[in-house]
Amino acid sequence: MVILSCISFSFLYICARCFLRYHIFVILKIDLMDKINAVITGVGGYVPDYVLTNDEISKMVDTTDEWIMGRIGIKERHILNEEGLGTSYMARKAAKQLMQRTKSHPDDIDLVIVATTTSDYRFPSTASILCERLGLKNAFAFDMQAVCSGFLYAMETGANFIRSGKYKKIIIVGADKMSSVIDYTDRATCPIFGDGAAAFMLEPTTEEVGIMDSVLRTDGKGLPFLHIKAGGSVCPPSYYSLDHHLHYIYQEGRTVFKYAVANMSDACEAIIARNHLTKEEVDWVIPHQANQRIITAVAQRLEVPSEKVMVNIERYGNTSAGTLPLCIWDFEKKLKKGDNLIFTAFGAGFAWGAVYVKWGYDPKEDVTYRIPDTSHPLLKGGEDLFQFLDNLLHIHRLQSSVYFFADHYYRSQSAGTYAAKAIQRILSVGGGFSDFDAEYPLELFQQLLRTTYVARRAHADGNRMLSFGSHRKEGVECHNSVDFRHGDSELGGYDPLHLFGQIAVQMLCFMQNID
């Protein structure tokens, strides 16, 4: 009897073990089959045309190109200086390029996340503006604010929406117009920051690629060392806050440097160890482009060679939430499927972290839309009258911005000449305009539009402006000017070119609306 009982017990035990093993195998198999990763399937980017160089900054504050390059590592930064354009404009340009490259239809986009500190308005969100401008009918959208770590947080947030299995196409954007919160009389901060935007497309995959893991942290210790004092609910805008420059970035550089190096390094080491990677298996480190010395120090602590570290700070400066995706935008063609990427950032709060990404596609041909050259120098870079008029509009905007800049900082009779030369350089960089003299079209367009330029003596202190731009409040007589953005078609005078001017304004208004 005892023997029989033992046999029965043994049989039941074996059956139970087999049953459990089978079901554990099935569960694991199902889990593996259903596992969804969020993979980056495309990149888009945009930086404004206007380039602010170290030489120009040295004429505003007591600094030099050598000092800026030696301490920060920045040669130039792009500035969105056109009146009435904010962060959403750059985000839209980046997202539109992204959708073209990934051949994505607007109706297929499920979600838009915009990481930004410089939203167009307190509300609504910049992401909501993006939905309207891009014609996204089926998406919901929101902003994320974690300053320089914003895009890092957006990557993990977007990835989790993909992992849920409910969302198929998500656009995440890092965009900031940092020039809007910079005091260009403060030599400690004004050389550091620039404007720009870039975007990723996130889609689901069952392959072992995509956003694999993240280490994200916030401790709140950074408030005294990096902040904007006014503009929030604690210190709302007032005449006092404006007069005392309280709406601009305040930073204690030494403290921020110390915390940034330590925390970015620790986060990277933690995520490398957690995913059982060796230093040799890390193909790329993408650090936040805040300061060349921070980037170098982090790379040294990680024992990663410099050729594996993405760096473009020299050309763009610190674009806050835009730095990480702009790096990928620049280096995309160097990436191969399966490459191990470590993103890391550090920002105000303090907020920091690292994200491990296994790259999801091999280099592919860029989608570009080039307009053939023509023989006429003004039409170079344009195939028809619309492009010609668009070029003229662009020149006019640049002229207004650069003229203000030259007049305010040089205070001389040569300001007009300086503006023309500066525009010549800007257009040369932008492409398509390198072979013609900027002064002639400027003079022509000035006659057509009857624009009254900035007065010789500004009525207000231009150093308190929130950004470079053709601001009418800066002593500009605007009763004869033309505002294309609002469809103003009143052109003064009765010269023979009046009819052409009217046609040009209407066409340009149309072009502005469809852009």
FITOR-459358 format. One line per field, with one value per residue (C-alpha): x negated, y, z; residue number from 1. Coordinates in pm, whole numbers, padded with zeros to 5 digits. Layout:
<drennus>
x: (X  ...)
y: (Y  ...)
z: (Z  ...)
n: (NUM  ...)
</drennus>
This chain:
<drennus>
x: (00000  -00278  -00458  -00143  -00101  -00457  -00415  -00094  -00257  -00556  -00328  -00127  -00449  -00584  -00255  -00247  -00604  -00530  -00214  -00392  -00688  -00453  -00255  -00564  -00705  -00378  -00364  -00724  -00671  -00364  -00548  -00838  -00607  -00405  -00691  -00680  -00973  -00964  -01205  -01322  -01232  -01332  -01479  -01400  -01561  -01568  -01790  -01719  -01908  -02059  -02399  -02526  -02905  -03146  -03280  -02933  -02885  -03221  -03081  -02789  -02969  -03326  -03439  -03641  -03623  -03924  -03759  -03429  -03597  -03833  -03573  -03257  -03358  -03100  -03186  -02839  -02472  -02155  -01900  -01531  -01513  -01207  -00920  -00622  -00790  -00835  -00928  -00633  -00771  -01099  -00917  -00686  -00979  -01149  -00831  -00737  -01079  -01044  -00706  -00843  -01143  -00931  -00652  -00400  -00047  00090  00391  00160  -00004  00134  -00056  -00284  -00511  -00704  -00987  -01038  -01100  -01022  -00665  -00492  -00243  -00178  00113  00215  -00066  -00314  -00225  00137  00024  -00184  00120  00307  00015  -00064  00298  00295  00659  00624  00348  00346  00057  -00113  -00430  -00698  -00912  -01235  -01459  -01776  -01666  -01327  -01394  -01542  -01218  -01010  -01191  -01099  -00745  -00684  -00837  -00596  -00297  -00430  -00492  -00129  -00036  00224  00020  -00160  -00318  -00444  -00635  -00862  -01015  -01288  -01266  -01368  -01401  -01660  -01733  -01394  -01517  -01876  -02007  -02251  -02425  -02518  -02856  -02815  -02512  -02466  -02745  -02607  -02261  -02109  -01779  -01683  -01455  -01464  -01220  -01206  -00939  -00867  -00697  -00641  -00861  -00908  -01279  -01536  -01601  -01473  -01456  -01572  -01614  -01639  -01771  -01598  -01640  -01530  -01638  -01517  -01851  -01923  -01674  -01922  -02183  -01989  -01653  -01452  -01344  -01029  -00738  -00590  -00327  -00578  -00697  -00451  -00558  -00572  -00746  -00994  -01075  -01124  -01341  -01564  -01614  -01441  -01294  -01628  -01833  -02039  -02315  -02598  -02826  -03076  -02809  -02617  -02938  -03022  -02677  -02641  -02965  -02900  -02534  -02558  -02853  -02678  -02359  -02554  -02752  -02432  -02255  -02561  -02594  -02219  -02217  -02540  -02725  -03098  -03256  -03369  -03011  -02898  -02912  -02804  -02757  -02524  -02568  -02370  -02557  -02591  -02963  -03256  -03440  -03140  -03126  -03499  -03486  -03193  -03366  -03685  -03500  -03323  -03653  -03493  -03719  -03634  -03557  -03256  -03112  -02873  -02959  -02809  -02812  -03057  -02793  -02470  -02550  -02316  -01967  -01834  -01580  -01695  -02057  -02011  -01791  -01997  -02305  -02129  -02008  -02370  -02521  -02234  -02425  -02701  -02462  -02406  -02129  -02218  -02449  -02436  -02367  -02373  -02190  -02256  -02154  -02150  -01929  -01773  -01599  -01836  -01702  -01922  -01946  -02053  -01865  -01994  -01891  -01972  -01956  -01687  -01789  -02088  -02185  -01940  -01931  -01806  -01482  -01558  -01364  -01614  -01502  -01705  -01929  -01846  -02063  -01942  -02127  -01810  -01640  -01932  -01777  -01428  -01243  -00957  -00806  -00681  -01031  -01160  -00904  -00972  -01343  -01263  -01047  -01328  -01576  -01343  -01304  -01676  -01734  -01498  -01658  -02017  -01954  -01824  -02122  -02375  -02208  -02173  -02520  -02723  -02541  -02707  -02631  -02769  -02489  -02315  -02633  -02695  -02341  -02384  -02716  -02572  -02280  -02524  -02700  -02377  -02238  -02567  -02549  -02186  -02273  -02158  -02246  -02623  -02681  -02491  -02523  -02270  -02260  -02067  -01768  -01761  -01739  -01475  -01264  -01298  -01148  -00870  -00761  -00824  -00955  -01070  -01371  -01484  -01535  -01889  -01809  -01601  -01321  -01382  -01684  -01738  -01944  -01621  -01471  -01388  -01539  -01688  -01423  -01261  -01057  -00833  -00851  -01216  -01145  -01014  -00766  -00532  -00242  -00391  -00531  -00380  -00296  -00279  -00183  00148  00212  00152  00165  00148  -00151  -00205  -00296  -00200  -00525  -00522  -00615  -00302  -00105  -00392  -00410  -00040  -00073  -00385  -00213  00085  -00136  -00354  -00050  00063  -00280  -00291  00044  -00051  -00400)
y: (00000  00233  00146  00212  00551  00647  00550  00752  01054  01029  01004  01309  01501  01421  01520  01848  01931  01856  02062  02363  02336  02325  02628  02827  02754  02861  03178  03268  03187  03407  03684  03667  03659  03957  04174  04513  04748  05111  05165  05494  05479  05827  06163  06519  06848  07222  07514  07879  08059  08336  08244  08437  08409  08458  08770  08924  08829  08986  09318  09287  09173  09159  08828  08684  08397  08238  08254  08109  07827  07748  07749  07633  07500  07692  07873  07974  07925  07958  08220  08237  08614  08656  08843  08638  08297  08076  07724  07569  07700  07509  07203  07207  07225  06931  06723  06791  06675  06368  06278  06318  06097  05823  05862  05906  06028  06286  06064  05784  05984  05879  06104  06408  06487  06814  06856  07230  07499  07786  07711  07958  08047  07962  07773  07607  07357  07384  07026  07126  07400  07139  06918  07198  07311  06956  06859  06575  06470  06156  06247  06371  06585  06737  06920  06796  07032  06894  07162  07007  06655  06700  06493  06214  06196  06221  05920  05697  05836  05781  05434  05335  05443  05221  04930  04944  04809  05080  05333  05278  05611  05866  06186  06314  06656  06840  07211  07531  07896  07968  08315  08420  08367  08490  08824  08938  09164  08865  08732  08419  08285  08458  08267  07928  07894  07866  07776  07455  07153  06788  06499  06118  05882  05595  05277  04927  04630  04275  04282  04335  04694  05031  05206  04928  05081  05407  05552  05881  06091  06423  06550  06912  07038  07253  07536  07791  07722  07720  07890  08177  08393  08555  08465  08184  08191  08275  08589  08688  08936  09296  09619  09541  09193  09336  09624  09391  09128  08855  08674  08540  08232  08255  07999  07927  07760  07595  07416  07305  07174  06962  06805  06752  06555  06337  06259  06203  05967  05775  05734  05603  05357  05234  05166  04999  04768  04693  04582  04380  04588  04626  04961  04813  04721  05083  05219  05576  05808  06100  06356  06674  06953  07198  07252  07088  07043  06858  06631  06557  06490  06248  06060  06029  05896  05640  05548  05594  05717  06057  05910  05733  06055  06262  06632  06921  07190  07400  07471  07484  07566  07446  07412  07260  06986  06998  06886  06507  06467  06727  06510  06212  06434  06525  06177  05960  05833  05697  05473  05106  04870  04709  04988  05045  05409  05571  05905  06117  06464  06694  06995  07235  07083  06900  06644  06393  06042  05803  05602  05290  05258  04979  05149  05012  05077  05102  05429  05530  05795  06128  06258  06601  06829  07039  07312  07335  07636  07903  08149  08465  08537  08637  08319  08099  07844  07900  07754  07995  08323  08183  08085  08422  08605  08377  08457  08829  08788  08598  08873  09140  08960  08908  09272  09394  09175  09239  09612  09635  09442  09654  09981  09901  09771  09976  10311  10432  10549  10222  10015  09968  09844  09606  09470  09401  09224  09020  08914  08822  08587  08439  08368  08214  07972  07890  07797  07915  08281  08279  08436  08762  09098  09137  09518  09537  09317  09486  09827  09707  09543  09848  10061  09814  09781  10134  09998  10247  10101  10125  10479  10600  10622  10339  10444  10157  09970  09699  09496  09411  09249  08884  08798  08942  09037  09315  09434  09727  09853  09939  10275  10143  10350  10080  10271  10226  09878  09561  09273  08960  08742  08927  08966  09340  09442  09822  09958  10332  10542  10539  10439  10212  09910  09943  09684  09435  09500  09424  09096  09006  09067  08852  08567  08588  08583  08267  08110  08195  08025  07702  07669)
z: (00000  00092  -00231  -00431  -00266  -00343  -00706  -00732  -00572  -00804  -01105  -00999  -00931  -01278  -01439  -01248  -01352  -01715  -01702  -01551  -01791  -02087  -01977  -01883  -02228  -02392  -02186  -02267  -02632  -02651  -02468  -02710  -03009  -02889  -02769  -02938  -02961  -03066  -03354  -03504  -03875  -03989  -03895  -04002  -03901  -03951  -03850  -03939  -04215  -04007  -03863  -03560  -03546  -03259  -03426  -03420  -03054  -02968  -03090  -02845  -02531  -02403  -02548  -02835  -03079  -02905  -02562  -02684  -02877  -02589  -02311  -02492  -02834  -03038  -03361  -03474  -03396  -03604  -03497  -03593  -03632  -03849  -03689  -03579  -03606  -03301  -03205  -03391  -03721  -03679  -03544  -03846  -04089  -03918  -03895  -04257  -04374  -04151  -04300  -04653  -04578  -04419  -04680  -04398  -04466  -04219  -04141  -04022  -03742  -03402  -03163  -03161  -02866  -02869  -02621  -02576  -02317  -02553  -02657  -02887  -02614  -02250  -02401  -02625  -02665  -02948  -03037  -03098  -03337  -03516  -03567  -03738  -03954  -04068  -04126  -03872  -03832  -03621  -03377  -03022  -02908  -02608  -02502  -02264  -02062  -01922  -02078  -02225  -02121  -02283  -02593  -02384  -02184  -02503  -02652  -02361  -02342  -02713  -02695  -02419  -02628  -02909  -02671  -02561  -02904  -02956  -03157  -03488  -03589  -03339  -03412  -03136  -03181  -02995  -03072  -02901  -02994  -02727  -02867  -02724  -02366  -02400  -02274  -02541  -02290  -02069  -02184  -01971  -02158  -02494  -02677  -02574  -02722  -03067  -03233  -03410  -03428  -03527  -03517  -03504  -03633  -03393  -03520  -03379  -03461  -03329  -03416  -03143  -03249  -03136  -02799  -02570  -02226  -02033  -01710  -01628  -01314  -01161  -00820  -00803  -00665  -00967  -00917  -00774  -01043  -01370  -01421  -01564  -01275  -01412  -01634  -01423  -01150  -00876  -01053  -01327  -01596  -01484  -01570  -01293  -01432  -01781  -01665  -01462  -01736  -01534  -01836  -01951  -01861  -01544  -01502  -01259  -01508  -01274  -01071  -01378  -01535  -01228  -01199  -01573  -01610  -01306  -01371  -01748  -01694  -01416  -01622  -01922  -01710  -01545  -01873  -02026  -01726  -01712  -02075  -02043  -02301  -02311  -02391  -02723  -02813  -02783  -03138  -03068  -02772  -02842  -02563  -02513  -02695  -02406  -02384  -02560  -02229  -02081  -02386  -02364  -01990  -02024  -02307  -02102  -01797  -02017  -02184  -02525  -02807  -02954  -03297  -03138  -02991  -03200  -03182  -03381  -03113  -03314  -03581  -03380  -03019  -02746  -02894  -02569  -02654  -03016  -02965  -02954  -03264  -03455  -03395  -03551  -03836  -03907  -03860  -03994  -04296  -04071  -03878  -03959  -03855  -03524  -03404  -03029  -02945  -02602  -02577  -02270  -02156  -01857  -01797  -01549  -01251  -01243  -01488  -01665  -01798  -02072  -02335  -02508  -02874  -03117  -03456  -03685  -04046  -04277  -04448  -04714  -04978  -04854  -04994  -05134  -05363  -05556  -05794  -06114  -06170  -06428  -06608  -06438  -06112  -05927  -06041  -05941  -05706  -05850  -06145  -06183  -06074  -05744  -05639  -05756  -05542  -05248  -05280  -05277  -04967  -04796  -04886  -04750  -04418  -04387  -04474  -04204  -03937  -04033  -04081  -03725  -03598  -03787  -03694  -03326  -03267  -03512  -03504  -03823  -04173  -04305  -04151  -04484  -04648  -04357  -04388  -04758  -04698  -04413  -04630  -04906  -04662  -04527  -04872  -04978  -04687  -04765  -05120  -05455  -05408  -05393  -05735  -05724  -05553  -05273  -05292  -05620  -05524  -05184  -05345  -05590  -05323  -05101  -05376  -05442  -05081  -04959  -04634  -04372  -04195  -03839  -03716  -03651  -03280  -03138  -02904  -02668  -02544  -02803  -02561  -02380  -02684  -02640  -02979  -03291  -03541  -03730  -03433  -03516  -03159  -03210  -03365  -03694  -03886  -04003  -04157  -04504  -04457  -04588  -04357  -04572  -04281  -04242  -04610  -04626  -04991  -04958  -05144  -05138  -05441  -05803  -05971  -06277  -06061  -05844  -06041  -06019  -05647  -05602  -05792  -05595  -05259  -05350  -05470  -05162  -04934  -05112  -05072  -04702  -04648  -04824  -04671)
n: (1  2  3  4  5  6  7  8  9  10  11  12  13  14  15  16  17  18  19  20  21  22  23  24  25  26  27  28  29  30  31  32  33  34  35  36  37  38  39  40  41  42  43  44  45  46  47  48  49  50  51  52  53  54  55  56  57  58  59  60  61  62  63  64  65  66  67  68  69  70  71  72  73  74  75  76  77  78  79  80  81  82  83  84  85  86  87  88  89  90  91  92  93  94  95  96  97  98  99  100  101  102  103  104  105  106  107  108  109  110  111  112  113  114  115  116  117  118  119  120  121  122  123  124  125  126  127  128  129  130  131  132  133  134  135  136  137  138  139  140  141  142  143  144  145  146  147  148  149  150  151  152  153  154  155  156  157  158  159  160  161  162  163  164  165  166  167  168  169  170  171  172  173  174  175  176  177  178  179  180  181  182  183  184  185  186  187  188  189  190  191  192  193  194  195  196  197  198  199  200  201  202  203  204  205  206  207  208  209  210  211  212  213  214  215  216  217  218  219  220  221  222  223  224  225  226  227  228  229  230  231  232  233  234  235  236  237  238  239  240  241  242  243  244  245  246  247  248  249  250  251  252  253  254  255  256  257  258  259  260  261  262  263  264  265  266  267  268  269  270  271  272  273  274  275  276  277  278  279  280  281  282  283  284  285  286  287  288  289  290  291  292  293  294  295  296  297  298  299  300  301  302  303  304  305  306  307  308  309  310  311  312  313  314  315  316  317  318  319  320  321  322  323  324  325  326  327  328  329  330  331  332  333  334  335  336  337  338  339  340  341  342  343  344  345  346  347  348  349  350  351  352  353  354  355  356  357  358  359  360  361  362  363  364  365  366  367  368  369  370  371  372  373  374  375  376  377  378  379  380  381  382  383  384  385  386  387  388  389  390  391  392  393  394  395  396  397  398  399  400  401  402  403  404  405  406  407  408  409  410  411  412  413  414  415  416  417  418  419  420  421  422  423  424  425  426  427  428  429  430  431  432  433  434  435  436  437  438  439  440  441  442  443  444  445  446  447  448  449  450  451  452  453  454  455  456  457  458  459  460  461  462  463  464  465  466  467  468  469  470  471  472  473  474  475  476  477  478  479  480  481  482  483  484  485  486  487  488  489  490  491  492  493  494  495  496  497  498  499  500  501  502  503  504  505  506  507  508  509  510  511  512  513  514  515)
</drennus>
